[in-house]
């Protein structure tokens, strides 16, 4: 029996010595990780109003000033444009006839010539339409506008060929920002 006890004591001493000699893992308890997040902010602002004044039926005129459109968000934005018809008139994307009108929009640094607007690329409708390299484009676009950047938005109004509405009308143009 002495041998068995001696062996057990010797094994215990060896294990104890090994435990002191083994490296131990050191670390903080608990560990932390910083997680950050920024909420996407899509925001656009525009100056206005744009006033055409009194316009003769069947004529077209380009605005004398532009609206400054600003990306107030925190990401690159692409704009979509649409309008709301005033009572009694309907927007068309062609030469207007009685009780119709055409309002066109163009991003450009300076006042564009009337002939620079085309129905296919500049005429607004009641349906939101995204800006592109050609859509609503002049020498500027509403495509991929960096945060804090501005664009100048000019308008061309083509009056109805004839109308019974002779009081001042307000056409609301909506600019919507999307990421991109």
Secondary structure, DSSP 4 states (H G I P E B T S, - for coil): -HHHHHHHHHHHHHHHHHHHHS------SS-------------EEE-------S--TT-EEE-SS-EEEEE-SSS-EEEEEEEEPPTT-EE-SSS--TTEEEEEEEE-SSPPPGGG--HHHHB--SS-EE--SSTTBSSS-SSSBPTT-EEEEEEEEE--SS-S--S----EEEEEEEE-
